[in-house]
Amino acid sequence: MYEQLKDHDRMQKEFINIAAHELRTPIQPIIGLSDFIRYQKGDIEQYVQLIDVILRNARRLKRLTEDILDVSRIENRSLQLSKEKFSLRDMVEYMIAEYEGGKKEIDRISK
């Protein structure tokens, strides 16, 4: 029983460390790009791509927090699962586009 408690405690600490790192990742572009846009002059239309990056990362942050809440529900045995069809191809294409779009924006801003 003691070993099980130790394992549970270790797994919980590991989860918290991973969750904190994953939450920090989308927060940086949200803050950085928001600050950048805030002090710019001119038409907002020229910053649409940057706003898209902010929105993408805000949505990612939302998904991560929902995942953390799901873990809590699993531990409390109150999570309800539902089946949902999705296209793996669309998901992979979305992730690639998100990665490439974020990289292009960072490269563009750094120049």
DSSP file (Angstrom, degrees, kcal/mol; ACC not computed):
  #  RESIDUE AA STRUCTURE BP1 BP2  ACC     N-H-->O    O-->H-N    N-H-->O    O-->H-N    TCO  KAPPA ALPHA  PHI   PSI    X-CA   Y-CA   Z-CA
    1    1 A M     >        0   0    0      0, 0.0     4,-2.1     0, 0.0     5,-0.2   0.000 360.0 360.0 360.0 -43.2    0.0    0.0    0.0
    2    2 A Y  H  >  +     0   0    0      1,-0.2     4,-2.3     2,-0.2     5,-0.2   0.904 360.0  50.8 -60.7 -42.2    2.8    2.4    0.9
    3    3 A E  H  > S+     0   0    0      1,-0.2     4,-2.6     2,-0.2    -1,-0.2   0.883 108.3  52.3 -64.4 -38.3    4.5    1.7   -2.5
    4    4 A Q  H  > S+     0   0    0      2,-0.2     4,-2.5     1,-0.2    -1,-0.2   0.902 109.4  49.2 -64.0 -40.5    1.3    2.4   -4.3
    5    5 A L  H  X S+     0   0    0     -4,-2.1     4,-2.6     2,-0.2    -2,-0.2   0.903 111.2  49.8 -65.1 -40.8    0.9    5.8   -2.5
    6    6 A K  H  X S+     0   0    0     -4,-2.3     4,-2.5     2,-0.2    -2,-0.2   0.923 111.8  48.0 -62.6 -43.8    4.5    6.6   -3.4
    7    7 A D  H  X S+     0   0    0     -4,-2.6     4,-2.7     2,-0.2    -2,-0.2   0.915 112.2  49.2 -62.9 -43.1    3.9    5.8   -7.0
    8    8 A H  H  X S+     0   0    0     -4,-2.5     4,-2.3     2,-0.2    -2,-0.2   0.920 111.9  48.5 -62.2 -44.2    0.7    7.8   -7.1
    9    9 A D  H  X S+     0   0    0     -4,-2.6     4,-2.3     2,-0.2    -2,-0.2   0.909 112.5  48.5 -62.6 -43.2    2.5   10.8   -5.5
   10   10 A R  H  X S+     0   0    0     -4,-2.5     4,-2.4     1,-0.2    -2,-0.2   0.919 112.6  48.1 -63.2 -44.8    5.4   10.5   -8.0
   11   11 A M  H  X S+     0   0    0     -4,-2.7     4,-2.4     1,-0.2    -2,-0.2   0.880 110.8  51.5 -64.5 -37.7    2.9   10.3  -10.9
   12   12 A Q  H  X S+     0   0    0     -4,-2.3     4,-2.3     2,-0.2    -2,-0.2   0.918 111.1  47.1 -65.9 -43.4    1.0   13.3   -9.6
   13   13 A K  H  X S+     0   0    0     -4,-2.3     4,-2.2     2,-0.2    -2,-0.2   0.898 112.4  50.3 -64.3 -40.4    4.1   15.4   -9.3
   14   14 A E  H  X S+     0   0    0     -4,-2.4     4,-2.4     2,-0.2    -2,-0.2   0.912 109.9  50.6 -63.7 -42.4    5.2   14.4  -12.8
   15   15 A F  H  X S+     0   0    0     -4,-2.4     4,-3.1     1,-0.2     5,-0.2   0.917 109.4  50.7 -61.5 -44.0    1.8   15.3  -14.2
   16   16 A I  H  X S+     0   0    0     -4,-2.3     4,-2.5     2,-0.2    -1,-0.2   0.905 110.7  49.2 -62.0 -41.8    2.0   18.7  -12.6
   17   17 A N  H  X S+     0   0    0     -4,-2.2     4,-2.0     2,-0.2    -1,-0.2   0.927 114.3  44.5 -63.4 -45.0    5.4   19.4  -14.0
   18   18 A I  H  X S+     0   0    0     -4,-2.4     4,-2.8     2,-0.2    -2,-0.2   0.930 113.9  50.1 -65.3 -45.0    4.3   18.3  -17.5
   19   19 A A  H  X S+     0   0    0     -4,-3.1     4,-2.5     1,-0.2     5,-0.2   0.906 109.4  51.3 -61.1 -42.8    1.1   20.3  -17.3
   20   20 A A  H  X S+     0   0    0     -4,-2.5     4,-1.9    -5,-0.2    -1,-0.2   0.920 112.3  46.4 -61.9 -43.0    2.9   23.4  -16.1
   21   21 A H  H  X S+     0   0    0     -4,-2.0     4,-1.6     1,-0.2    -2,-0.2   0.935 113.3  48.6 -64.3 -45.9    5.3   23.2  -19.1
   22   22 A E  H  < S+     0   0    0     -4,-2.8    -2,-0.2     1,-0.2    -1,-0.2   0.850 111.8  49.6 -64.4 -34.8    2.5   22.5  -21.6
   23   23 A L  H  X S+     0   0    0     -4,-2.5     4,-0.9    -5,-0.2    -1,-0.2   0.857 107.8  54.3 -71.5 -34.6    0.5   25.5  -20.3
   24   24 A R  H  X S+     0   0    0     -4,-1.9     4,-1.6    -5,-0.2    -2,-0.2   0.852  96.4  68.4 -66.9 -34.7    3.5   27.8  -20.4
   25   25 A T  H  < S+     0   0    0     -4,-1.6     3,-0.3     1,-0.2    -1,-0.2   0.920 106.0  35.3 -56.6 -53.0    4.1   27.0  -24.1
   26   26 A P  H  > S+     0   0    0      0, 0.0     4,-1.3     0, 0.0    -1,-0.2   0.722 109.5  66.7 -76.6 -16.9    0.9   28.7  -25.6
   27   27 A I  H  X S+     0   0    0     -4,-0.9     4,-2.6     1,-0.2     5,-0.3   0.893  92.1  61.0 -68.7 -38.4    1.0   31.5  -23.0
   28   28 A Q  H  X S+     0   0    0     -4,-1.6     4,-3.0    -3,-0.3     5,-0.3   0.931 106.8  42.0 -59.0 -50.7    4.2   33.0  -24.4
   29   29 A P  H  > S+     0   0    0      0, 0.0     4,-2.3     0, 0.0     5,-0.4   0.865 112.8  55.6 -66.3 -31.4    3.0   33.8  -27.9
   30   30 A I  H  X S+     0   0    0     -4,-1.3     4,-1.6     2,-0.2    -2,-0.2   0.960 116.1  36.1 -62.3 -49.5   -0.3   35.0  -26.5
   31   31 A I  H  X S+     0   0    0     -4,-2.6     4,-2.5     2,-0.2     5,-0.2   0.947 120.1  47.7 -68.6 -49.8    1.4   37.5  -24.3
   32   32 A G  H  X S+     0   0    0     -4,-3.0     4,-2.1    -5,-0.3    -2,-0.2   0.925 116.6  40.8 -61.1 -48.3    4.2   38.4  -26.6
   33   33 A L  H  X S+     0   0    0     -4,-2.3     4,-2.7    -5,-0.3     5,-0.2   0.864 113.3  54.4 -71.5 -35.0    2.1   39.0  -29.7
   34   34 A S  H  X S+     0   0    0     -4,-1.6     4,-2.4    -5,-0.4    -2,-0.2   0.935 110.7  46.2 -62.1 -45.5   -0.6   40.8  -27.8
   35   35 A D  H  X S+     0   0    0     -4,-2.5     4,-1.2     2,-0.2    -2,-0.2   0.908 112.5  51.4 -61.9 -41.4    2.0   43.2  -26.4
   36   36 A F  H >< S+     0   0    0     -4,-2.1     3,-0.5    -5,-0.2    -2,-0.2   0.944 113.5  43.0 -60.6 -49.8    3.5   43.7  -29.9
   37   37 A I  H >< S+     0   0    0     -4,-2.7     3,-1.7     1,-0.2    -1,-0.2   0.871 105.6  64.8 -65.7 -37.3    0.1   44.5  -31.5
   38   38 A R  H 3< S+     0   0    0     -4,-2.4    -1,-0.2     1,-0.3    -2,-0.2   0.832 106.2  41.5 -56.5 -35.9   -1.0   46.7  -28.6
   39   39 A Y  T << S+     0   0    0     -4,-1.2    -1,-0.3    -3,-0.5     2,-0.3   0.268  92.7 108.4 -99.8  11.8    1.8   49.3  -29.3
   40   40 A Q    <   -     0   0    0     -3,-1.7     2,-0.3    -4,-0.1    -3,-0.0  -0.620  57.9-141.9 -89.7 149.0    1.5   49.2  -33.1
   41   41 A K        +     0   0    0     -2,-0.3     2,-0.2     2,-0.0    -2,-0.1  -0.727  56.2  37.4-101.7 155.8    0.1   52.1  -35.1
   42   42 A G  S    S-     0   0    0     -2,-0.3     2,-0.2     3,-0.0    -2,-0.0  -0.565  95.6  -9.8 107.7-167.9   -2.1   51.7  -38.2
   43   43 A D    >   -     0   0    0     -2,-0.2     3,-1.2     1,-0.1     4,-0.2  -0.473  49.4-138.8 -75.2 135.2   -4.8   49.5  -39.5
   44   44 A I  G >  S+     0   0    0      1,-0.2     3,-2.2    -2,-0.2    -1,-0.1   0.748  95.0  78.1 -64.1 -24.5   -5.6   46.3  -37.5
   45   45 A E  G >  S+     0   0    0      1,-0.3     3,-1.3     2,-0.2    -1,-0.2   0.806  84.4  61.4 -57.3 -31.0   -5.9   44.4  -40.8
   46   46 A Q  G <  S+     0   0    0     -3,-1.2    -1,-0.3     1,-0.2     3,-0.2   0.619 104.1  50.4 -73.0  -9.0   -2.1   44.2  -41.2
   47   47 A Y  G <> S+     0   0    0     -3,-2.2     4,-2.4    -4,-0.2    -1,-0.2   0.199  73.2 110.4-111.2  14.5   -2.0   42.2  -37.9
   48   48 A V  H <> S+     0   0    0     -3,-1.3     4,-2.3     1,-0.2     5,-0.1   0.889  78.0  52.0 -58.8 -41.5   -4.6   39.6  -38.8
   49   49 A Q  H  > S+     0   0    0     -4,-0.2     4,-1.8     1,-0.2    -1,-0.2   0.894 110.2  48.6 -64.2 -38.7   -2.0   36.8  -39.0
   50   50 A L  H  > S+     0   0    0      2,-0.2     4,-2.1     1,-0.2    -1,-0.2   0.898 110.1  51.4 -67.2 -39.0   -0.6   37.7  -35.6
   51   51 A I  H  X S+     0   0    0     -4,-2.4     4,-2.7     1,-0.2    -2,-0.2   0.879 106.4  55.4 -64.5 -37.0   -4.1   37.7  -34.2
   52   52 A D  H  X S+     0   0    0     -4,-2.3     4,-2.6     2,-0.2    -1,-0.2   0.895 106.7  50.3 -61.4 -39.9   -4.6   34.3  -35.7
   53   53 A V  H  X S+     0   0    0     -4,-1.8     4,-2.3     2,-0.2    -2,-0.2   0.912 110.5  50.0 -63.9 -42.2   -1.5   33.0  -33.9
   54   54 A I  H  X S+     0   0    0     -4,-2.1     4,-2.4     1,-0.2    -2,-0.2   0.941 112.4  46.8 -60.7 -47.7   -2.9   34.5  -30.6
   55   55 A L  H  X S+     0   0    0     -4,-2.7     4,-2.5     2,-0.2    -2,-0.2   0.906 110.6  52.5 -62.5 -42.6   -6.3   32.8  -31.1
   56   56 A R  H  X S+     0   0    0     -4,-2.6     4,-2.1     1,-0.2    -1,-0.2   0.923 113.0  44.3 -58.7 -44.9   -4.7   29.4  -32.0
   57   57 A N  H  X S+     0   0    0     -4,-2.3     4,-2.4     2,-0.2    -1,-0.2   0.852 110.9  53.4 -71.8 -33.8   -2.6   29.5  -28.9
   58   58 A A  H  X S+     0   0    0     -4,-2.4     4,-2.1     2,-0.2    -1,-0.2   0.905 110.5  47.9 -65.2 -40.3   -5.5   30.6  -26.7
   59   59 A R  H  X S+     0   0    0     -4,-2.5     4,-2.5     2,-0.2    -2,-0.2   0.888 110.6  51.7 -66.1 -38.4   -7.6   27.7  -28.1
   60   60 A R  H  X S+     0   0    0     -4,-2.1     4,-2.4     2,-0.2    -2,-0.2   0.915 109.0  50.5 -63.1 -42.1   -4.6   25.4  -27.4
   61   61 A L  H  X S+     0   0    0     -4,-2.4     4,-2.3     1,-0.2    -2,-0.2   0.893 109.1  51.7 -61.7 -40.2   -4.5   26.7  -23.8
   62   62 A K  H  X S+     0   0    0     -4,-2.1     4,-2.2     2,-0.2    -2,-0.2   0.927 109.5  49.3 -62.2 -45.2   -8.2   26.1  -23.4
   63   63 A R  H  X S+     0   0    0     -4,-2.5     4,-2.3     1,-0.2    -2,-0.2   0.906 110.3  51.5 -61.3 -41.5   -7.8   22.5  -24.7
   64   64 A L  H  X S+     0   0    0     -4,-2.4     4,-2.2     1,-0.2    -1,-0.2   0.913 109.9  48.1 -62.9 -42.6   -5.0   21.9  -22.2
   65   65 A T  H  X S+     0   0    0     -4,-2.3     4,-2.3     1,-0.2    -1,-0.2   0.887 110.7  51.9 -66.6 -36.5   -7.0   23.2  -19.3
   66   66 A E  H  X S+     0   0    0     -4,-2.2     4,-2.1     2,-0.2    -1,-0.2   0.886 108.2  52.2 -64.3 -37.7   -9.9   21.0  -20.3
   67   67 A D  H  X S+     0   0    0     -4,-2.3     4,-2.1     2,-0.2    -2,-0.2   0.901 108.6  50.1 -64.0 -40.4   -7.5   18.0  -20.4
   68   68 A I  H  X S+     0   0    0     -4,-2.2     4,-2.0     1,-0.2    -2,-0.2   0.912 110.1  50.2 -64.1 -41.8   -6.3   18.8  -16.9
   69   69 A L  H  X S+     0   0    0     -4,-2.3     4,-2.3     1,-0.2    -1,-0.2   0.878 107.9  54.5 -63.0 -36.4   -9.9   19.0  -15.8
   70   70 A D  H  X S+     0   0    0     -4,-2.1     4,-2.6     2,-0.2    -2,-0.2   0.903 105.4  52.4 -63.1 -40.9  -10.5   15.6  -17.4
   71   71 A V  H  X S+     0   0    0     -4,-2.1     4,-2.5     1,-0.2    -1,-0.2   0.920 109.2  50.0 -60.6 -42.2   -7.7   14.1  -15.4
   72   72 A S  H  X S+     0   0    0     -4,-2.0     4,-1.9     1,-0.2    -1,-0.2   0.909 110.7  49.3 -61.8 -42.0   -9.3   15.4  -12.3
   73   73 A R  H  <>S+     0   0    0     -4,-2.3     5,-3.1     2,-0.2     6,-0.7   0.875 109.1  53.1 -65.6 -36.9  -12.6   13.9  -13.3
   74   74 A I  H ><5S+     0   0    0     -4,-2.6     3,-1.2     3,-0.2    -2,-0.2   0.941 109.2  48.5 -62.1 -46.8  -10.9   10.5  -14.0
   75   75 A E  H 3<5S+     0   0    0     -4,-2.5    -1,-0.2     1,-0.3    -2,-0.2   0.863 114.6  45.3 -62.2 -34.9   -9.4   10.5  -10.6
   76   76 A N  T 3<5S-     0   0    0     -4,-1.9    -1,-0.3    -5,-0.2    -2,-0.2   0.443 111.1-124.7 -86.1   0.3  -12.8   11.3   -9.1
   77   77 A R  T < 5S+     0   0    0     -3,-1.2    -3,-0.2    -4,-0.4    -2,-0.1   0.850  81.4 112.7  58.6  37.9  -14.4    8.7  -11.3
   78   78 A S      < +     0   0    0     -5,-3.1     2,-0.4    -8,-0.1    -4,-0.2   0.264  35.7 121.1-120.8  11.1  -16.8   11.2  -12.7
   79   79 A L        -     0   0    0     -6,-0.7     2,-0.5    -9,-0.1    -9,-0.0  -0.622  47.0-155.7 -79.8 130.7  -15.6   11.5  -16.3
   80   80 A Q        -     0   0    0     -2,-0.4     2,-0.3     2,-0.0    -2,-0.0  -0.931  10.5-151.9-105.8 123.4  -18.2   10.6  -18.9
   81   81 A L        -     0   0    0     -2,-0.5     2,-0.4     2,-0.0    -2,-0.0  -0.688  12.1-173.7 -95.4 147.4  -16.8    9.4  -22.3
   82   82 A S        -     0   0    0     -2,-0.3     2,-0.2     2,-0.0    -2,-0.0  -0.999  24.2-120.9-138.9 141.9  -18.5    9.8  -25.6
   83   83 A K        +     0   0    0     -2,-0.4     2,-0.4     2,-0.0    -2,-0.0  -0.571  32.0 178.5 -80.8 142.3  -17.4    8.4  -29.0
   84   84 A E        -     0   0    0     -2,-0.2     2,-0.2     2,-0.0    -2,-0.0  -0.975  23.0-133.4-146.6 129.5  -16.8   10.9  -31.7
   85   85 A K        +     0   0    0     -2,-0.4     2,-0.3     2,-0.0    -2,-0.0  -0.590  33.1 165.3 -80.3 143.1  -15.6   10.3  -35.3
   86   86 A F        -     0   0    0     -2,-0.2     2,-0.7     4,-0.0     3,-0.1  -0.978  40.0-107.1-151.4 161.8  -12.9   12.5  -36.7
   87   87 A S     >  -     0   0    0     -2,-0.3     4,-2.2     1,-0.2     5,-0.1  -0.825  18.3-162.0 -95.0 116.0  -10.5   12.5  -39.6
   88   88 A L  H  > S+     0   0    0     -2,-0.7     4,-2.6     1,-0.2     5,-0.2   0.889  93.5  55.6 -62.6 -38.1   -7.0   11.7  -38.5
   89   89 A R  H  > S+     0   0    0      1,-0.2     4,-2.8     2,-0.2    -1,-0.2   0.933 107.9  47.5 -60.2 -46.9   -5.7   13.2  -41.8
   90   90 A D  H  > S+     0   0    0      1,-0.2     4,-2.5     2,-0.2    -1,-0.2   0.898 111.8  51.3 -61.6 -40.1   -7.5   16.5  -41.1
   91   91 A M  H  X S+     0   0    0     -4,-2.2     4,-2.3     2,-0.2    -2,-0.2   0.925 111.9  45.6 -63.5 -45.2   -6.0   16.5  -37.5
   92   92 A V  H  X S+     0   0    0     -4,-2.6     4,-2.4     2,-0.2    -2,-0.2   0.921 113.1  50.1 -65.2 -44.1   -2.5   15.9  -38.8
   93   93 A E  H  X S+     0   0    0     -4,-2.8     4,-2.5    -5,-0.2    -2,-0.2   0.895 110.6  50.6 -61.1 -40.1   -2.8   18.6  -41.5
   94   94 A Y  H  X S+     0   0    0     -4,-2.5     4,-2.6    -5,-0.2    -1,-0.2   0.925 110.5  48.7 -62.6 -45.1   -4.1   21.0  -38.9
   95   95 A M  H  X S+     0   0    0     -4,-2.3     4,-2.3     2,-0.2    -2,-0.2   0.894 112.1  48.5 -64.5 -40.1   -1.2   20.3  -36.6
   96   96 A I  H  X S+     0   0    0     -4,-2.4     4,-2.9     2,-0.2     5,-0.2   0.930 112.9  47.7 -64.5 -45.3    1.3   20.8  -39.4
   97   97 A A  H  X S+     0   0    0     -4,-2.5     4,-2.8     1,-0.2     5,-0.2   0.891 111.6  51.1 -63.3 -39.7   -0.3   24.0  -40.5
   98   98 A E  H  X S+     0   0    0     -4,-2.6     4,-2.2     2,-0.2    -1,-0.2   0.927 112.9  45.3 -63.4 -44.7   -0.3   25.3  -36.9
   99   99 A Y  H  X S+     0   0    0     -4,-2.3     4,-2.2     2,-0.2    -2,-0.2   0.947 116.9  43.9 -63.9 -49.3    3.3   24.5  -36.4
  100  100 A E  H  X S+     0   0    0     -4,-2.9     4,-2.5     1,-0.2    -2,-0.2   0.897 113.4  51.5 -65.6 -40.5    4.4   26.0  -39.8
  101  101 A G  H  X S+     0   0    0     -4,-2.8     4,-2.1    -5,-0.2    -1,-0.2   0.914 111.4  46.9 -62.8 -43.5    2.2   29.1  -39.3
  102  102 A G  H  X S+     0   0    0     -4,-2.2     4,-2.1    -5,-0.2    -1,-0.2   0.894 112.6  49.8 -64.5 -40.7    3.6   29.8  -35.9
  103  103 A K  H  X S+     0   0    0     -4,-2.2     4,-2.5     2,-0.2    -2,-0.2   0.909 110.4  50.0 -65.7 -42.3    7.2   29.3  -37.1
  104  104 A K  H  X S+     0   0    0     -4,-2.5     4,-2.6     2,-0.2    -2,-0.2   0.911 111.0  49.2 -63.2 -42.4    6.6   31.7  -40.0
  105  105 A E  H  X S+     0   0    0     -4,-2.1     4,-2.5     2,-0.2    -1,-0.2   0.907 111.5  48.5 -64.9 -41.5    5.2   34.4  -37.8
  106  106 A I  H  X S+     0   0    0     -4,-2.1     4,-2.1     2,-0.2    -2,-0.2   0.925 113.2  47.8 -64.3 -43.7    8.1   34.1  -35.3
  107  107 A D  H  X S+     0   0    0     -4,-2.5     4,-0.8     1,-0.2    -2,-0.2   0.908 112.9  49.1 -62.1 -41.8   10.6   34.3  -38.2
  108  108 A R  H  < S+     0   0    0     -4,-2.6     3,-0.5     1,-0.2    -2,-0.2   0.902 112.6  46.8 -66.0 -41.2    8.7   37.3  -39.7
  109  109 A I  H  < S+     0   0    0     -4,-2.5    -1,-0.2     1,-0.2    -2,-0.2   0.866 107.4  57.2 -69.8 -36.0    8.6   39.1  -36.4
  110  110 A S  H  <        0   0    0     -4,-2.1    -1,-0.2     1,-0.3    -2,-0.2   0.704 360.0 360.0 -70.4 -18.4   12.3   38.5  -35.6
  111  111 A K     <        0   0    0     -4,-0.8    -1,-0.3    -3,-0.5    -2,-0.2   0.497 360.0 360.0 -79.5 360.0   13.5   40.1  -38.8
